[in-house]
Amino acid sequence: MGKLIYTLMLVILVGCAGTIGRPDAVRSMLTSKYVGQTVQSVIIDLGTPSLTYDLGDGAKALTWKRNSTKYATNVFIKSDERCVVTMITDKTGTKISSVGEVDDSLGAFQFSYCAEQLGL
């Protein structure tokens, strides 16, 4: 009986392991928190963007990247822990108009590394 319980627990844990976090949930949280806010307020919360790209009409794409390989070899987490978030500004370049691409992995303590790193 003990082996059966151990095997079932192992199957459940392995089934939960993976590399994809919750990008749609993170995008939704970031949208509700930052769309309409100034770029400066986002920078105060998230730090300076890793990349800034001019979209040509005054709007900019701002990308924040955070990653770690601390838990990449962990038997239960097996995650490269990455969070890449891109936000688009309005044509004045001063306010966030939308949240674009979100790449999120499992975190060490949550199902989302972005949520851990960005305090969501």
Buried (B, 14 or more C-beta within 10 A) or exposed (E): EEEEEEEEEEEEEEEEEEBEBBBEBBBBBBBEBBBEBEBEEBEEEBEEBEEEEEEEEEBBBBBBEBBBEEBEEEEEBBBBBBBBBBBBBBEEBEBBBBBEEBBBBBBBEBBBBBBBBBEB
